[in-house]
Structure formats: structure tokens, C-alpha cells
Amino acid sequence: TSRVALTAGDDLAENTFRGLRSLDKEIAEAIGNRSVLIKPNNVAVENQLSATNAATLEAILEFLKSINKLKNHVVIAESAGTGPTMEGFVNYGYPRVAAKYGVKLLDFDEQPHQLAHVLDEKDFRPHAVRTSKLLYDRNCFIISAAKMKTHDCVVATLSLKNIVFGAPLKDRGFRFANRAAHGPQSDKIATHGSGLRALNFNLFTLAQRLHPDLAIIDGFQGMEGNGPVQGTAVDHRVCVVSRDWLAADRVGVELMGIDFARIGYLNYCAKAGLGEADLSKIEVVGEPIARHVKKYKLADNIEEQMIWKKPPAA
């Protein structure tokens, strides 16, 4: 049985800390002597609603301190989606938190990489993309500090997608708003696979090697509608924590009032046994799910997203 902690309350940091404390023994044992990498969600560098709050990171670091793991090598690392990673870190107040706890801030784009291969619907061939080498290191305990958000391509984005799409790297100077064919490039674009069938499949394929060791999903203020950037706020005040990232994402989907069958990549992961997606086999610690379900408005193009369920035309 996979254990998932669900907390709720009027303090974002306290929700996160209590969720982690509910699973403290298994988390401490899993970390052992490994270094720790905390991966926030910074898909955008200038939109706090779309990004991990500094208070979430502070709660995680305070928890690591409480279980005597802050002495391990700890970093906060990301490759932001829309612009320079460090610009986002500054905008969201991460340097203050990092300085308080003596941890490093890293930009994946400036660190070593290794190649992965993704499918592209234009030619149905594998294409090489640069991905962060740090996220493959099994001597490093990976924490996904994700946000609870709807998504305009894959219905919802939670703990897994935060890791998988943080991994592809981009050139220095890349900005999504002014991207050009001959300017700085982002391998995150290639990972989308030129279509929603390939995007779901690429998420599943990469998840087999790129996934968190600990999932934290902050739903204090979720996002509904045209996420992961252009959506609107949901006052939800919940937090989900689990060592089983798929179980965490499954509980997150339920809390958002979304039919799990609509999310392609998570269904692929469930069928491949990458985690537990059967709610009857998930032990929820703390708050009951039913008490905190809020039906999130989905993206305007939700029916178009369901193309992943249909085979391509002959």
C-alpha cells in the first residue's frame, strides 16, 4: 500500500511541513546519506501563481533540518520554461530562503547534461534532447516541489511533470516570448513532440528514468483553466505528500475533481506499474479526500486534448 499524506489549513508552509512530518520515518530512511535536490516548478519566471512559493521551499528545508538531513548536500535546482532560471528564482524570493538554510541555487542549464530521445509526430522518429544529468543521479534524492494546476496540453500537471519537463535544457538567452529559429533554443519544445499524442508518450517514456523520490504537491492556491501559466487561482488550501509520485498525482487529480481516465501520460504510467494509481490501494494519512475535493475548470481546449485516446488516421 502506498501512503499519501493529505493536509489542509490556512498556512501554506504549515500544510507542507505537517504533510512531511506524517511520513518522516520513511522519508529519512529513503534519503539516508544521499544528497538532496529540491526541484521547484518555475514554468514561468514572472507569474507567482504558476510557480512554487518560497514558503513551500522553506517548509521543506525546515523539515530536512528536523530529521537531521540538512547536513546532507542540499540544492534547489531548476531549468525554467519561459526565461532565465535565476531571474525566476530572484522574482520568487528563493535566494533569501537558500541563504537562511545554507543551500545552493542551481540552474540546470549551466550544469552537465546527457542525451535522451523523444518521439516527434512530424516523422515518428526519435530525436535527441539535452536533459539534466543531475536528475539521473541515484545518489541524489529528488524532491518534486510541484503546484496543483490544470494544463492546456495534458489536462493536469503535478509532481511527475514537474520533474520530466524540468529536465530538458535550453540555451543561454532563450526566452519563450521571443524565440526564433536561428536564436537560442529550448529542448523543452522538442520534448513536446509536435503533438499531444507524442507529448503524452514522451512524458511516460521519460518518467521511467526521470521521476521524483518524494512528491510534494502544493494546492494551497491551485490553478484552473488554461494552465500551466494562463489559468486562474483556486483557493484550495491543501497539500499532498508521498514517496510514491504516481499515488500523489492520483490523489491530486481526485482533489481537483478531474476524471483520471482523461490524463494520458498518468494512465500510461499506471499501466506500466510505475506507481500506484488505484485509490483503493492508496492509504491516505491525515485528511479524507472527499472533504477537500474542488472541481477545477479545465482548459478551453480540453476536448482537443483527448486526441491521445484516438489512433492516428491510416
C-alpha positions as CSV (number, residue, x, y, z in Angstrom):
1,T,0.0,0.0,0.0
2,S,1.3,3.4,-1.0
3,R,0.9,6.1,1.7
4,V,-0.1,9.6,0.8
5,A,-0.3,12.4,3.4
6,L,-3.1,15.0,2.8
7,T,-3.1,18.1,4.9
8,A,-5.3,21.2,4.8
9,G,-5.3,24.5,6.6
10,D,-4.8,28.3,6.4
11,D,-1.0,28.3,6.4
12,L,0.8,27.1,3.2
13,A,4.1,26.3,4.9
14,E,2.4,24.6,7.9
15,N,0.4,22.4,5.5
16,T,3.6,21.3,3.8
17,F,5.6,20.7,7.0
18,R,2.8,18.7,8.6
19,G,2.4,16.5,5.5
20,L,6.1,15.8,5.5
21,R,6.1,15.0,9.2
22,S,3.4,12.5,8.7
23,L,5.9,10.4,6.7
24,D,9.1,11.5,8.4
25,K,10.5,8.0,9.2
26,E,10.1,6.6,5.6
27,I,11.5,9.8,4.1
28,A,14.5,9.9,6.4
29,E,15.2,6.2,5.7
30,A,14.9,6.8,1.9
31,I,17.3,9.8,2.0
32,G,19.9,8.0,4.0
33,N,23.3,9.5,3.2
34,R,22.3,10.8,-0.3
35,S,22.4,14.4,-1.4
36,V,19.1,16.2,-1.8
37,L,17.8,18.1,-4.8
38,I,14.7,20.1,-4.5
39,K,13.0,20.8,-7.9
40,P,10.5,23.7,-7.8
41,N,8.1,24.4,-10.6
42,N,9.1,27.5,-12.5
43,V,7.5,27.0,-15.8
44,A,7.3,30.8,-16.0
45,V,9.7,33.3,-14.4
46,E,7.2,36.2,-13.8
47,N,4.0,34.6,-12.6
48,Q,3.9,33.5,-8.9
49,L,0.6,31.7,-9.3
50,S,2.2,29.3,-11.7
51,A,5.4,28.8,-9.6
52,T,6.4,27.1,-6.4
53,N,6.1,29.5,-3.5
54,A,9.2,30.3,-1.4
55,A,7.2,29.3,1.7
56,T,7.0,25.8,0.3
57,L,10.7,25.6,-0.1
58,E,11.2,26.9,3.4
59,A,8.9,24.3,4.9
60,I,10.8,21.5,3.0
61,L,14.2,22.8,4.3
62,E,12.8,23.2,7.8
63,F,11.6,19.5,7.6
64,L,15.0,18.3,6.4
65,K,16.6,20.2,9.3
66,S,14.2,18.5,11.7
67,I,15.2,15.0,10.5
68,N,18.9,15.9,10.5
69,K,19.2,15.8,6.7
70,L,20.1,19.4,6.1
71,K,23.7,18.4,6.7
72,N,23.5,16.4,3.5
73,H,24.4,18.3,0.4
74,V,21.2,20.1,-0.5
75,V,20.4,22.2,-3.6
76,I,17.4,23.9,-5.2
77,A,17.7,23.4,-8.9
78,E,15.5,24.1,-12.0
79,S,15.5,24.9,-15.7
80,A,12.7,27.5,-16.0
81,G,10.4,27.2,-19.1
82,T,10.0,30.8,-20.3
83,G,13.2,32.6,-19.4
84,P,16.4,32.6,-17.4
85,T,16.2,30.3,-14.3
86,M,17.9,32.6,-11.9
87,E,15.7,35.5,-12.9
88,G,12.7,33.4,-11.7
89,F,14.5,32.5,-8.5
90,V,15.0,36.1,-7.7
91,N,11.5,37.1,-8.6
92,Y,10.0,34.5,-6.3
93,G,12.3,35.2,-3.3
94,Y,14.3,31.9,-3.4
95,P,17.8,33.5,-2.6
96,R,16.6,34.6,0.8
97,V,15.4,31.1,1.7
98,A,18.6,29.5,0.3
99,A,20.8,31.8,2.3
100,K,18.8,31.2,5.5
101,Y,19.4,27.4,5.3
102,G,22.8,27.5,3.7
103,V,21.8,25.7,0.5
104,K,22.8,26.3,-3.1
105,L,20.7,27.5,-6.0
106,L,21.5,25.8,-9.3
107,D,20.4,26.4,-12.9
108,F,20.2,23.0,-14.7
109,D,21.0,24.8,-18.0
110,E,24.5,25.6,-16.7
111,Q,25.2,22.1,-15.4
112,P,26.3,18.8,-17.2
113,H,23.7,17.1,-19.4
114,Q,23.1,13.8,-21.0
115,L,21.0,12.9,-24.1
116,A,17.6,11.4,-24.0
117,H,15.4,10.6,-27.0
118,V,11.8,11.6,-27.6
119,L,9.2,10.9,-30.3
120,D,8.1,13.6,-32.8
121,E,4.8,13.3,-34.6
122,K,6.2,15.0,-37.7
123,D,8.3,12.0,-38.6
124,F,7.7,9.4,-35.9
125,R,11.5,9.2,-35.3
126,P,13.5,9.5,-32.1
127,H,15.1,12.9,-31.6
128,A,17.9,13.6,-29.1
129,V,17.3,16.2,-26.4
130,R,19.7,17.5,-23.7
131,T,18.5,16.6,-20.2
132,S,19.9,17.5,-16.8
133,K,22.4,14.9,-15.7
134,L,21.7,15.7,-12.1
135,L,18.2,14.2,-12.3
136,Y,19.5,10.8,-13.2
137,D,21.9,10.5,-10.3
138,R,20.6,7.8,-8.0
139,N,22.9,9.0,-5.3
140,C,20.7,12.1,-5.2
141,F,17.3,12.2,-3.5
142,I,15.0,14.1,-5.8
143,I,12.1,16.1,-4.3
144,S,9.4,17.5,-6.6
145,A,8.0,20.7,-5.1
146,A,5.1,20.9,-7.5
147,K,2.0,23.1,-7.9
148,M,-1.6,21.8,-8.4
149,K,-2.5,23.1,-11.8
150,T,-4.6,22.3,-14.9
151,H,-2.8,22.1,-18.2
152,D,-3.6,23.1,-21.8
153,C,-2.0,20.1,-23.3
154,V,-2.2,17.2,-20.8
155,V,-5.2,18.1,-18.6
156,A,-3.2,18.4,-15.3
157,T,0.4,19.0,-14.2
158,L,1.5,17.7,-10.8
159,S,4.6,16.1,-9.3
160,L,5.8,14.0,-12.3
161,K,5.5,16.5,-15.0
162,N,7.4,19.0,-12.8
163,I,10.5,16.7,-13.0
164,V,10.2,15.5,-16.6
165,F,9.8,18.9,-18.1
166,G,12.4,20.5,-15.8
167,A,14.9,18.0,-17.2
168,P,15.2,19.2,-20.9
169,L,17.6,22.1,-21.1
170,K,17.7,25.4,-23.1
171,D,20.4,27.7,-24.4
172,R,21.6,30.7,-22.5
173,G,19.5,33.7,-23.5
174,F,16.4,31.7,-24.5
175,R,13.1,33.4,-23.9
176,F,9.9,31.7,-24.9
177,A,8.2,35.1,-25.8
178,N,10.8,36.0,-28.5
179,R,12.1,32.6,-29.6
180,A,13.3,32.4,-33.2
181,A,14.5,29.6,-35.5
182,H,18.1,30.9,-35.5
183,G,18.3,32.1,-31.9
184,P,18.8,30.4,-28.6
185,Q,16.8,27.1,-28.5
186,S,15.0,25.1,-25.8
187,D,14.9,21.3,-25.9
188,K,11.6,21.5,-23.9
189,I,9.9,22.4,-27.2
190,A,11.2,19.3,-28.9
191,T,10.1,17.2,-26.0
192,H,6.5,18.3,-26.7
193,G,6.8,16.1,-29.8
194,S,4.8,18.3,-32.2
195,G,1.5,16.9,-31.0
196,L,-0.5,15.7,-28.0
197,R,-0.1,12.0,-28.7
198,A,3.7,12.3,-28.7
199,L,3.7,14.6,-25.7
200,N,1.8,12.1,-23.5
201,F,4.0,9.3,-24.8
202,N,7.2,11.2,-24.2
203,L,6.1,12.0,-20.6
204,F,5.6,8.3,-20.0
205,T,8.8,7.2,-21.7
206,L,11.0,9.8,-19.8
207,A,9.1,9.0,-16.5
208,Q,10.7,5.6,-16.4
209,R,14.1,7.2,-15.6
210,L,13.1,10.8,-14.6
211,H,10.8,10.8,-11.6
212,P,10.8,12.2,-8.0
213,D,11.8,10.2,-4.9
214,L,9.4,12.4,-3.0
215,A,6.3,14.1,-4.3
216,I,5.0,17.3,-2.7
217,I,2.0,19.0,-4.4
218,D,1.1,22.4,-3.1
219,G,-2.6,23.1,-3.6
220,F,-2.9,26.0,-1.2
221,Q,-3.7,28.2,-4.2
222,G,-4.2,25.9,-7.2
223,M,-4.6,27.0,-10.8
224,E,-7.6,26.1,-13.0
225,G,-8.5,26.9,-16.6
226,N,-5.8,27.5,-19.2
227,G,-2.8,26.4,-17.1
228,P,0.1,25.9,-16.6
229,V,0.6,29.7,-16.8
230,Q,-2.5,31.5,-18.0
231,G,-5.0,29.9,-15.6
232,T,-6.8,31.5,-12.6
233,A,-6.5,30.9,-8.9
234,V,-8.4,28.3,-6.9
235,D,-8.5,28.8,-3.1
236,H,-8.0,25.1,-2.1
237,R,-5.6,25.2,0.9
238,V,-4.4,21.6,0.6
239,C,-1.0,19.8,0.3
240,V,-0.3,16.3,-0.9
241,V,3.0,14.4,0.1
242,S,4.1,10.9,-0.9
243,R,7.1,8.7,-1.6
244,D,5.0,7.2,-4.5
245,W,4.8,10.0,-7.0
246,L,2.0,8.3,-9.0
247,A,-0.1,7.8,-5.9
248,A,0.5,11.5,-5.0
249,D,-0.6,12.6,-8.5
250,R,-3.6,10.3,-8.4
251,V,-4.8,11.9,-5.2
252,G,-4.1,15.3,-6.6
253,V,-6.2,14.6,-9.6
254,E,-9.1,13.4,-7.4
255,L,-8.8,16.6,-5.3
256,M,-9.2,18.6,-8.5
257,G,-12.4,16.8,-9.4
258,I,-10.8,15.5,-12.6
259,D,-11.6,12.1,-14.2
260,F,-8.3,10.3,-14.0
261,A,-9.1,8.5,-17.3
262,R,-8.6,11.7,-19.2
263,I,-4.9,12.1,-18.4
264,G,-3.0,10.1,-20.9
265,Y,0.5,10.1,-19.5
266,L,-0.5,9.2,-16.0
267,N,-2.7,6.3,-17.3
268,Y,0.3,5.0,-19.3
269,C,2.5,5.2,-16.2
270,A,-0.2,3.3,-14.2
271,K,-0.5,0.5,-16.8
272,A,3.3,0.1,-16.8
273,G,3.3,-0.2,-13.0
274,L,5.4,2.9,-12.3
275,G,3.5,3.6,-9.1
276,E,0.1,3.1,-7.6
277,A,-2.9,4.7,-9.2
278,D,-5.7,2.6,-7.7
279,L,-7.3,4.7,-4.9
280,S,-8.4,1.5,-3.1
281,K,-4.8,0.6,-2.7
282,I,-3.6,4.1,-1.5
283,E,-3.6,4.8,2.2
284,V,-4.4,8.4,2.8
285,V,-2.9,9.8,6.0
286,G,-4.5,12.9,7.6
287,E,-7.5,14.5,5.9
288,P,-10.0,12.5,3.9
289,I,-10.0,13.2,0.2
290,A,-13.8,13.6,-0.1
291,R,-13.8,16.6,2.3
292,H,-11.5,18.6,0.1
293,V,-12.5,17.9,-3.5
294,K,-12.9,21.1,-5.6
295,K,-13.9,20.7,-9.2
296,Y,-11.3,22.7,-11.2
297,K,-12.3,24.3,-14.5
298,L,-10.3,22.6,-17.3
299,A,-8.6,24.3,-20.2
300,D,-10.7,25.6,-23.0
301,N,-9.3,23.0,-25.4
302,I,-10.0,20.0,-23.2
303,E,-11.8,18.1,-25.9
304,E,-8.9,18.6,-28.4
305,Q,-6.6,17.2,-25.7
306,M,-8.5,13.9,-25.8
307,I,-6.8,13.1,-29.2
308,W,-4.4,10.9,-27.2
309,K,-7.2,8.4,-26.9
310,K,-7.7,8.1,-30.6
311,P,-5.4,6.2,-33.0
312,P,-3.9,8.2,-35.9
313,A,-5.8,8.1,-39.1
314,A,-4.5,5.5,-41.6
